[in-house]
Amino acid sequence: LLFVVGTVSCTLFLAVNSLYSASDDVIELTPANFNKEVIQSESLWLVEFYAPWCGHCQRLTPEWKKAATALKGVVKVGAVDADKHQSLGGQYGVRGFPTIKIFGANKNKAEDYQGGRTSDAIVDAALSALRSLVKERLSGRSGGYSSGRQGRESGGGDKKDVIELTDDSFDKNVINSDDVWMVEFYAPWCGHCKNLEPEWAAAATEVKEQTKGKVKLAAVDATVNQVLASRYGIRGFPTIKIFQKGEDPVDYDGGRTRSDIVARALDLFSDNAPPPELLEIISEDVLKSTCDAHQLCIISVLPHILDTGASGRNSYLDVMLKMAEKYKKKMWGWLWTEAGAQSDLESSLGIGGFGYPAMAAVNARKMKFALLKGSFSEQGINEFLRELSVGRGSTAPVGGGAFPKIHSVEPWDGKDGELPVEDDIDLSDVDLDDLGKDEL
């Protein structure tokens, strides 16, 4: 007896949860297919949000089916079990059942249906909405929706640097890529995803610039690309994962602001970036290409080779390389020249003539510079650069408002310097004893 009762109650339960079946012309909608079927569609949609236990919904069901059959091939008619899929109902502000929404030209601004609950009334409303949609297209105000990214782009702002990935494009772009990928798995109906969207877009642009494209920010609609969502065990939205070549993906669990995302991206970049180049200023091209391509260029003027020899110069260069490595996530350029080789440049930076080694940090866009006041040592340079990185430190305009003429010079050969060869002087006719007397 218990078994029979259990069977009957189970059957009733299944029946009450299936107001629509595959044989109906009503399309069952879920979080997994809603974006692809409705949001990405160019068709007009009427969507009922219902609860299986709701009496009004049960009474509407045969009328809704009749309307769907009558509108087949003209207007799409769907239904969402909003009791089962509460997130989807919540996304569209469903507070009672049944709620009917019309998704017209702008799929991101659904209209509430306020008409009668008969198939005739529903069909009339659908055809009226269809007429409006067609007239809008005729006047050029709307072209419908053919892109799967409309749900992402509706909030305004520039998403050009967020790379949209799909089941088909993911592997060839991400797996085995030498770049680092930060991938957001989102759902179009998810409120937290919408809040993240402008931050993610702004971060993508900044990260692209700061890392020269070596760290990429991407997005995957997990409701459409279910192969990826399943492969990476996506259970909530948004989920952000970090992909690096040869490593298992890891979850990003940092903050959701632009600055948080950028900071993590730059950390990832600096972990993977090659050591920065330290270039000698041997031509105008070296100076301009380095300083124009970076937010700051750090220029050192090292003592003449005769004052330090190769070992002394290399010790200064080692200090610069260590600092370049330490601050490599800043993406600064690093340059050096020998005292006197570029005297015009020295003068424009307030160096010139003494106090070697010297260091200046130059912002080529603003043509302003700051001078190292402390010692030319790891500690002194670190304090100088740390102040710069937080926006402190006194600056001055570059003399003349532009870089001066740069002289082309031979690059240092890595050897000790040699004194210039002087002309031989014939002292054979000079009485050295007399010379000494005169001087005394």
C-alpha positions, 0 to 999 in steps of 0.5 A: 500500500505504501508503495502504491501511494508513493507511486501515485504521489510521484506521478502527480508531482511529475504532472504538476511540474510539466505544464508544457511538453516537447510536443507543444509549440511552446518553447521551454526556456531555462537559464541554459538556453534563454540567452541563445533562444531569446536574447540572441534572436531576431524574432519577437518573443512572448515569454510566460514565467510560471509556477507549476503549482499556480492555479492561474498558470494552470488555467492559462496553459491551454490558451498559451498553447493555442496562441503558440500554435497560431503564431508558429513561424511568426512569433516565438512563444516560450515558457519559463518555470520560474519556480524551478529557475528562480534566478531567471525570474528574478532577472526579469523582476517576476513577483507573481505568476503568471507574468508575461513579457514581450521581448521585441526589438530591444531584447534588454528592455522587455515589456510587460503584457497587460492584456487578457488571458485568452488565446485571442487576446494574446495573439492580438497583442503579439501581432501588434508588437510585431507590427511595431517591431517591423515599423521600427526596422523600416524607419531604421531605428532598429536592426534587430539582434544578430550578435550573441553579445548584445546582453553584454554590450547593453550597458554602454561603455567600450568592450573592445578589449574583452575577447569573447570566447566560445566552445569552438574558439576557446582551445585554439586561443587559450590552451598552449597560448604563451600569453596569460588569460583571465577568463570570466564565465558569466550568465546574461541574467546574472546581476553580479555579472552586470555589475562586473561588466564595466569594471572588466571592460575598463580593466581589459583596456588598461591591462592590454596597454600595460602588458602589451597584450601579454595578459588578455581578459576574456569572457564566456557566456556559460549559458550558451557554451556549456561544454566549457562550463562543464569542463571547468565546473562552473557552478556560480556566476561570475566565475573568473579563472586564470589560464597559464601555459603548462599549468592547471587553471586557477580561480581568481578570488580577488576584488571585482574593481578595475584596480583589483583586476589590473593589479592581479593582471600585472602581478601575473605579467611580471611573474611571466615577463622577461627581464626589461632591456637596459639600452645604451643611448647610442642614437636618437632612435633608441631614446625616442622609441624607448621613451615614447613607448613607456609611461616613464623612461629611467635614464642614468648618466654613468661616469666616464669609463676612465673614471670607473673602468669596466668593473665599476661601470658593470656594477652600476649597470647591475644596480640598474638591472636589479631595479628594472627587474624589481619594477618591471610590472610598471613597464618603464623603459631603462636607458643609460649613457656615459658622462659627456656623450650626450651633454645636451641631454644632460643639460636638459635634465639638469644633470651636466658636468658633475655628480655622476652617476646620476639618474632622471625619470622622464615622462616623455608625454608631459616632457617632465622629469624627476631627479634622483637626489639620494645615492646611486645604490639599490636602496637610494634608487628604490626609494626614488622609484617608490616615491615616483610610483605613488605619484610623489616627488618633485618634477621639472619640465625638460629643458626646451620642452623637448628632447635635444639633439642626440648624438650617434655614438659607438656602443660601449665595447665592455672594455676598460677605457684607454687614454687618448694617444698624445703626440710624441714630444722630442725632449732631446734638446731640452736641458731638464736641469734648467727646467727644474731650476725655472720651476723652482 
